[in-house]
Amino acid sequence: VQLQASGGGLVQAGGSLRLSCTASGRTFSRHALGWFRQAPGKEREFVATINFSGGSTYYTESTKGRFTISRDNAKNTVYLRMNSLNPEDTARYYCAASRSYYLPVGANYTRSSSFGFWGQGTQVTVSS
């Protein structure tokens, strides 16, 4: 099982990026999918999650209104559209799939321990 993230890069403040993460080896159509990020010297933090159908999403407060998570189950892919980027968004971004089927989304389901499948991450650097 592999989750391959891509789309990171260097962007100026105010710019946009779209991250993609495609799974291979199994289907995750019944799993919640999420994005986490880790900046140097900091703990990994939750960014956004989407439920199995794509009908429900949840974001950390700092990304709400700027980031949009979406998924295409036919392509086994999750996306993270990031707008209005600022230097505080600089981090390595990881995609993840929930350990269990049909994990709900919301404030109680943002722990990294709820996600059992992880990608290798893609670096996002925002310059001021």
PyMOL CGO cylinders between C-alpha atoms (Angstrom):
from pymol import cmd
from pymol.cgo import CYLINDER

trace = [
    CYLINDER, 0.00, 0.00, 0.00, 1.40, 3.35, -1.00, 0.3, 1, 1, 1, 1, 1, 1,
    CYLINDER, 1.40, 3.35, -1.00, 0.19, 6.92, -0.78, 0.3, 1, 1, 1, 1, 1, 1,
    CYLINDER, 0.19, 6.92, -0.78, 2.10, 9.14, -3.15, 0.3, 1, 1, 1, 1, 1, 1,
    CYLINDER, 2.10, 9.14, -3.15, 1.84, 12.88, -2.54, 0.3, 1, 1, 1, 1, 1, 1,
    CYLINDER, 1.84, 12.88, -2.54, 2.84, 15.49, -5.08, 0.3, 1, 1, 1, 1, 1, 1,
    CYLINDER, 2.84, 15.49, -5.08, 2.31, 19.12, -5.95, 0.3, 1, 1, 1, 1, 1, 1,
    CYLINDER, 2.31, 19.12, -5.95, 4.44, 20.82, -3.34, 0.3, 1, 1, 1, 1, 1, 1,
    CYLINDER, 4.44, 20.82, -3.34, 6.94, 23.51, -4.15, 0.3, 1, 1, 1, 1, 1, 1,
    CYLINDER, 6.94, 23.51, -4.15, 8.10, 27.05, -3.53, 0.3, 1, 1, 1, 1, 1, 1,
    CYLINDER, 8.10, 27.05, -3.53, 5.50, 29.79, -3.80, 0.3, 1, 1, 1, 1, 1, 1,
    CYLINDER, 5.50, 29.79, -3.80, 5.31, 33.42, -2.81, 0.3, 1, 1, 1, 1, 1, 1,
    CYLINDER, 5.31, 33.42, -2.81, 3.01, 34.62, -0.06, 0.3, 1, 1, 1, 1, 1, 1,
    CYLINDER, 3.01, 34.62, -0.06, -0.48, 35.02, -1.39, 0.3, 1, 1, 1, 1, 1, 1,
    CYLINDER, -0.48, 35.02, -1.39, 0.02, 32.30, -3.97, 0.3, 1, 1, 1, 1, 1, 1,
    CYLINDER, 0.02, 32.30, -3.97, -1.68, 28.95, -4.45, 0.3, 1, 1, 1, 1, 1, 1,
    CYLINDER, -1.68, 28.95, -4.45, -0.78, 25.30, -4.76, 0.3, 1, 1, 1, 1, 1, 1,
    CYLINDER, -0.78, 25.30, -4.76, -2.75, 22.10, -5.24, 0.3, 1, 1, 1, 1, 1, 1,
    CYLINDER, -2.75, 22.10, -5.24, -1.48, 18.97, -3.59, 0.3, 1, 1, 1, 1, 1, 1,
    CYLINDER, -1.48, 18.97, -3.59, -2.48, 15.54, -4.81, 0.3, 1, 1, 1, 1, 1, 1,
    CYLINDER, -2.48, 15.54, -4.81, -2.16, 12.16, -3.16, 0.3, 1, 1, 1, 1, 1, 1,
    CYLINDER, -2.16, 12.16, -3.16, -2.85, 8.96, -5.02, 0.3, 1, 1, 1, 1, 1, 1,
    CYLINDER, -2.85, 8.96, -5.02, -3.14, 5.59, -3.36, 0.3, 1, 1, 1, 1, 1, 1,
    CYLINDER, -3.14, 5.59, -3.36, -2.01, 2.34, -4.88, 0.3, 1, 1, 1, 1, 1, 1,
    CYLINDER, -2.01, 2.34, -4.88, -2.21, -1.20, -3.62, 0.3, 1, 1, 1, 1, 1, 1,
    CYLINDER, -2.21, -1.20, -3.62, -5.72, -0.89, -2.23, 0.3, 1, 1, 1, 1, 1, 1,
    CYLINDER, -5.72, -0.89, -2.23, -8.77, 1.28, -2.51, 0.3, 1, 1, 1, 1, 1, 1,
    CYLINDER, -8.77, 1.28, -2.51, -9.64, 3.84, 0.15, 0.3, 1, 1, 1, 1, 1, 1,
    CYLINDER, -9.64, 3.84, 0.15, -13.17, 4.57, -1.00, 0.3, 1, 1, 1, 1, 1, 1,
    CYLINDER, -13.17, 4.57, -1.00, -14.50, 3.61, 2.44, 0.3, 1, 1, 1, 1, 1, 1,
    CYLINDER, -14.50, 3.61, 2.44, -11.87, 5.51, 4.41, 0.3, 1, 1, 1, 1, 1, 1,
    CYLINDER, -11.87, 5.51, 4.41, -11.68, 9.11, 5.51, 0.3, 1, 1, 1, 1, 1, 1,
    CYLINDER, -11.68, 9.11, 5.51, -8.69, 10.87, 3.99, 0.3, 1, 1, 1, 1, 1, 1,
    CYLINDER, -8.69, 10.87, 3.99, -6.73, 13.68, 5.52, 0.3, 1, 1, 1, 1, 1, 1,
    CYLINDER, -6.73, 13.68, 5.52, -3.85, 16.04, 5.23, 0.3, 1, 1, 1, 1, 1, 1,
    CYLINDER, -3.85, 16.04, 5.23, -1.41, 16.80, 8.02, 0.3, 1, 1, 1, 1, 1, 1,
    CYLINDER, -1.41, 16.80, 8.02, 1.68, 18.99, 8.05, 0.3, 1, 1, 1, 1, 1, 1,
    CYLINDER, 1.68, 18.99, 8.05, 4.90, 19.24, 9.99, 0.3, 1, 1, 1, 1, 1, 1,
    CYLINDER, 4.90, 19.24, 9.99, 7.15, 22.27, 10.13, 0.3, 1, 1, 1, 1, 1, 1,
    CYLINDER, 7.15, 22.27, 10.13, 10.78, 22.00, 11.25, 0.3, 1, 1, 1, 1, 1, 1,
    CYLINDER, 10.78, 22.00, 11.25, 11.01, 21.70, 15.00, 0.3, 1, 1, 1, 1, 1, 1,
    CYLINDER, 11.01, 21.70, 15.00, 7.26, 21.32, 15.41, 0.3, 1, 1, 1, 1, 1, 1,
    CYLINDER, 7.26, 21.32, 15.41, 4.89, 18.44, 15.90, 0.3, 1, 1, 1, 1, 1, 1,
    CYLINDER, 4.89, 18.44, 15.90, 2.79, 17.10, 13.08, 0.3, 1, 1, 1, 1, 1, 1,
    CYLINDER, 2.79, 17.10, 13.08, -0.54, 18.91, 12.99, 0.3, 1, 1, 1, 1, 1, 1,
    CYLINDER, -0.54, 18.91, 12.99, -3.89, 18.24, 11.43, 0.3, 1, 1, 1, 1, 1, 1,
    CYLINDER, -3.89, 18.24, 11.43, -4.85, 20.31, 8.38, 0.3, 1, 1, 1, 1, 1, 1,
    CYLINDER, -4.85, 20.31, 8.38, -8.03, 18.90, 6.84, 0.3, 1, 1, 1, 1, 1, 1,
    CYLINDER, -8.03, 18.90, 6.84, -10.05, 15.75, 6.45, 0.3, 1, 1, 1, 1, 1, 1,
    CYLINDER, -10.05, 15.75, 6.45, -12.80, 14.48, 4.18, 0.3, 1, 1, 1, 1, 1, 1,
    CYLINDER, -12.80, 14.48, 4.18, -15.18, 11.61, 4.75, 0.3, 1, 1, 1, 1, 1, 1,
    CYLINDER, -15.18, 11.61, 4.75, -15.44, 8.51, 2.57, 0.3, 1, 1, 1, 1, 1, 1,
    CYLINDER, -15.44, 8.51, 2.57, -18.02, 9.97, 0.18, 0.3, 1, 1, 1, 1, 1, 1,
    CYLINDER, -18.02, 9.97, 0.18, -16.59, 13.47, -0.01, 0.3, 1, 1, 1, 1, 1, 1,
    CYLINDER, -16.59, 13.47, -0.01, -19.77, 14.89, 1.46, 0.3, 1, 1, 1, 1, 1, 1,
    CYLINDER, -19.77, 14.89, 1.46, -18.25, 16.15, 4.69, 0.3, 1, 1, 1, 1, 1, 1,
    CYLINDER, -18.25, 16.15, 4.69, -15.05, 18.03, 5.37, 0.3, 1, 1, 1, 1, 1, 1,
    CYLINDER, -15.05, 18.03, 5.37, -13.33, 19.53, 8.38, 0.3, 1, 1, 1, 1, 1, 1,
    CYLINDER, -13.33, 19.53, 8.38, -10.46, 22.00, 8.62, 0.3, 1, 1, 1, 1, 1, 1,
    CYLINDER, -10.46, 22.00, 8.62, -8.18, 23.33, 11.25, 0.3, 1, 1, 1, 1, 1, 1,
    CYLINDER, -8.18, 23.33, 11.25, -9.06, 26.92, 12.08, 0.3, 1, 1, 1, 1, 1, 1,
    CYLINDER, -9.06, 26.92, 12.08, -5.97, 28.43, 10.48, 0.3, 1, 1, 1, 1, 1, 1,
    CYLINDER, -5.97, 28.43, 10.48, -6.77, 26.94, 7.07, 0.3, 1, 1, 1, 1, 1, 1,
    CYLINDER, -6.77, 26.94, 7.07, -10.52, 27.37, 7.02, 0.3, 1, 1, 1, 1, 1, 1,
    CYLINDER, -10.52, 27.37, 7.02, -11.60, 29.47, 4.07, 0.3, 1, 1, 1, 1, 1, 1,
    CYLINDER, -11.60, 29.47, 4.07, -8.21, 29.20, 2.39, 0.3, 1, 1, 1, 1, 1, 1,
    CYLINDER, -8.21, 29.20, 2.39, -7.78, 25.45, 1.88, 0.3, 1, 1, 1, 1, 1, 1,
    CYLINDER, -7.78, 25.45, 1.88, -10.16, 23.03, 0.21, 0.3, 1, 1, 1, 1, 1, 1,
    CYLINDER, -10.16, 23.03, 0.21, -9.92, 19.26, 0.49, 0.3, 1, 1, 1, 1, 1, 1,
    CYLINDER, -9.92, 19.26, 0.49, -11.59, 17.07, -2.10, 0.3, 1, 1, 1, 1, 1, 1,
    CYLINDER, -11.59, 17.07, -2.10, -11.39, 13.52, -3.34, 0.3, 1, 1, 1, 1, 1, 1,
    CYLINDER, -11.39, 13.52, -3.34, -11.99, 11.43, -6.43, 0.3, 1, 1, 1, 1, 1, 1,
    CYLINDER, -11.99, 11.43, -6.43, -12.70, 7.86, -5.41, 0.3, 1, 1, 1, 1, 1, 1,
    CYLINDER, -12.70, 7.86, -5.41, -12.57, 6.66, -9.00, 0.3, 1, 1, 1, 1, 1, 1,
    CYLINDER, -12.57, 6.66, -9.00, -8.95, 7.82, -9.08, 0.3, 1, 1, 1, 1, 1, 1,
    CYLINDER, -8.95, 7.82, -9.08, -8.18, 6.84, -5.48, 0.3, 1, 1, 1, 1, 1, 1,
    CYLINDER, -8.18, 6.84, -5.48, -6.91, 10.39, -5.03, 0.3, 1, 1, 1, 1, 1, 1,
    CYLINDER, -6.91, 10.39, -5.03, -7.29, 13.16, -2.48, 0.3, 1, 1, 1, 1, 1, 1,
    CYLINDER, -7.29, 13.16, -2.48, -6.50, 16.79, -3.19, 0.3, 1, 1, 1, 1, 1, 1,
    CYLINDER, -6.50, 16.79, -3.19, -5.71, 19.86, -1.13, 0.3, 1, 1, 1, 1, 1, 1,
    CYLINDER, -5.71, 19.86, -1.13, -6.19, 23.18, -2.82, 0.3, 1, 1, 1, 1, 1, 1,
    CYLINDER, -6.19, 23.18, -2.82, -4.33, 25.88, -0.90, 0.3, 1, 1, 1, 1, 1, 1,
    CYLINDER, -4.33, 25.88, -0.90, -4.99, 29.55, -1.56, 0.3, 1, 1, 1, 1, 1, 1,
    CYLINDER, -4.99, 29.55, -1.56, -3.70, 32.72, 0.08, 0.3, 1, 1, 1, 1, 1, 1,
    CYLINDER, -3.70, 32.72, 0.08, -0.64, 30.91, 1.33, 0.3, 1, 1, 1, 1, 1, 1,
    CYLINDER, -0.64, 30.91, 1.33, 1.50, 32.59, 3.96, 0.3, 1, 1, 1, 1, 1, 1,
    CYLINDER, 1.50, 32.59, 3.96, 4.94, 31.73, 5.39, 0.3, 1, 1, 1, 1, 1, 1,
    CYLINDER, 4.94, 31.73, 5.39, 3.28, 30.04, 8.40, 0.3, 1, 1, 1, 1, 1, 1,
    CYLINDER, 3.28, 30.04, 8.40, 1.99, 27.39, 5.99, 0.3, 1, 1, 1, 1, 1, 1,
    CYLINDER, 1.99, 27.39, 5.99, 5.54, 26.28, 5.24, 0.3, 1, 1, 1, 1, 1, 1,
    CYLINDER, 5.54, 26.28, 5.24, 5.82, 22.60, 6.18, 0.3, 1, 1, 1, 1, 1, 1,
    CYLINDER, 5.82, 22.60, 6.18, 6.00, 19.11, 4.83, 0.3, 1, 1, 1, 1, 1, 1,
    CYLINDER, 6.00, 19.11, 4.83, 2.48, 18.01, 3.99, 0.3, 1, 1, 1, 1, 1, 1,
    CYLINDER, 2.48, 18.01, 3.99, 1.40, 14.41, 4.47, 0.3, 1, 1, 1, 1, 1, 1,
    CYLINDER, 1.40, 14.41, 4.47, -1.68, 12.66, 3.20, 0.3, 1, 1, 1, 1, 1, 1,
    CYLINDER, -1.68, 12.66, 3.20, -3.22, 9.90, 5.24, 0.3, 1, 1, 1, 1, 1, 1,
    CYLINDER, -3.22, 9.90, 5.24, -6.06, 7.40, 5.19, 0.3, 1, 1, 1, 1, 1, 1,
    CYLINDER, -6.06, 7.40, 5.19, -8.06, 6.45, 8.27, 0.3, 1, 1, 1, 1, 1, 1,
    CYLINDER, -8.06, 6.45, 8.27, -7.46, 3.15, 10.00, 0.3, 1, 1, 1, 1, 1, 1,
    CYLINDER, -7.46, 3.15, 10.00, -11.15, 2.29, 10.03, 0.3, 1, 1, 1, 1, 1, 1,
    CYLINDER, -11.15, 2.29, 10.03, -13.89, 2.42, 7.48, 0.3, 1, 1, 1, 1, 1, 1,
    CYLINDER, -13.89, 2.42, 7.48, -16.29, 5.35, 7.55, 0.3, 1, 1, 1, 1, 1, 1,
    CYLINDER, -16.29, 5.35, 7.55, -14.38, 7.41, 10.10, 0.3, 1, 1, 1, 1, 1, 1,
    CYLINDER, -14.38, 7.41, 10.10, -16.46, 10.55, 10.73, 0.3, 1, 1, 1, 1, 1, 1,
    CYLINDER, -16.46, 10.55, 10.73, -14.98, 13.99, 10.23, 0.3, 1, 1, 1, 1, 1, 1,
    CYLINDER, -14.98, 13.99, 10.23, -14.97, 16.66, 12.90, 0.3, 1, 1, 1, 1, 1, 1,
    CYLINDER, -14.97, 16.66, 12.90, -13.05, 17.96, 15.86, 0.3, 1, 1, 1, 1, 1, 1,
    CYLINDER, -13.05, 17.96, 15.86, -12.99, 14.55, 17.57, 0.3, 1, 1, 1, 1, 1, 1,
    CYLINDER, -12.99, 14.55, 17.57, -11.36, 12.80, 14.62, 0.3, 1, 1, 1, 1, 1, 1,
    CYLINDER, -11.36, 12.80, 14.62, -8.24, 14.85, 13.90, 0.3, 1, 1, 1, 1, 1, 1,
    CYLINDER, -8.24, 14.85, 13.90, -5.64, 12.82, 15.79, 0.3, 1, 1, 1, 1, 1, 1,
    CYLINDER, -5.64, 12.82, 15.79, -2.93, 11.32, 13.66, 0.3, 1, 1, 1, 1, 1, 1,
    CYLINDER, -2.93, 11.32, 13.66, -3.46, 8.03, 15.51, 0.3, 1, 1, 1, 1, 1, 1,
    CYLINDER, -3.46, 8.03, 15.51, -6.82, 7.72, 13.75, 0.3, 1, 1, 1, 1, 1, 1,
    CYLINDER, -6.82, 7.72, 13.75, -4.99, 7.42, 10.45, 0.3, 1, 1, 1, 1, 1, 1,
    CYLINDER, -4.99, 7.42, 10.45, -3.09, 4.25, 9.70, 0.3, 1, 1, 1, 1, 1, 1,
    CYLINDER, -3.09, 4.25, 9.70, -1.83, 4.79, 6.16, 0.3, 1, 1, 1, 1, 1, 1,
    CYLINDER, -1.83, 4.79, 6.16, 0.59, 7.59, 5.39, 0.3, 1, 1, 1, 1, 1, 1,
    CYLINDER, 0.59, 7.59, 5.39, 2.31, 9.04, 2.38, 0.3, 1, 1, 1, 1, 1, 1,
    CYLINDER, 2.31, 9.04, 2.38, 5.89, 10.24, 2.30, 0.3, 1, 1, 1, 1, 1, 1,
    CYLINDER, 5.89, 10.24, 2.30, 4.97, 13.89, 2.22, 0.3, 1, 1, 1, 1, 1, 1,
    CYLINDER, 4.97, 13.89, 2.22, 5.57, 16.79, -0.10, 0.3, 1, 1, 1, 1, 1, 1,
    CYLINDER, 5.57, 16.79, -0.10, 7.34, 20.00, 0.86, 0.3, 1, 1, 1, 1, 1, 1,
    CYLINDER, 7.34, 20.00, 0.86, 5.56, 23.34, 0.69, 0.3, 1, 1, 1, 1, 1, 1,
    CYLINDER, 5.56, 23.34, 0.69, 7.63, 26.46, 1.16, 0.3, 1, 1, 1, 1, 1, 1,
    CYLINDER, 7.63, 26.46, 1.16, 6.05, 29.90, 1.19, 0.3, 1, 1, 1, 1, 1, 1,
    CYLINDER, 6.05, 29.90, 1.19, 8.35, 32.86, 0.87, 0.3, 1, 1, 1, 1, 1, 1,
    CYLINDER, 8.35, 32.86, 0.87, 7.48, 36.29, 2.23, 0.3, 1, 1, 1, 1, 1, 1,
]
cmd.load_cgo(trace, "trace")
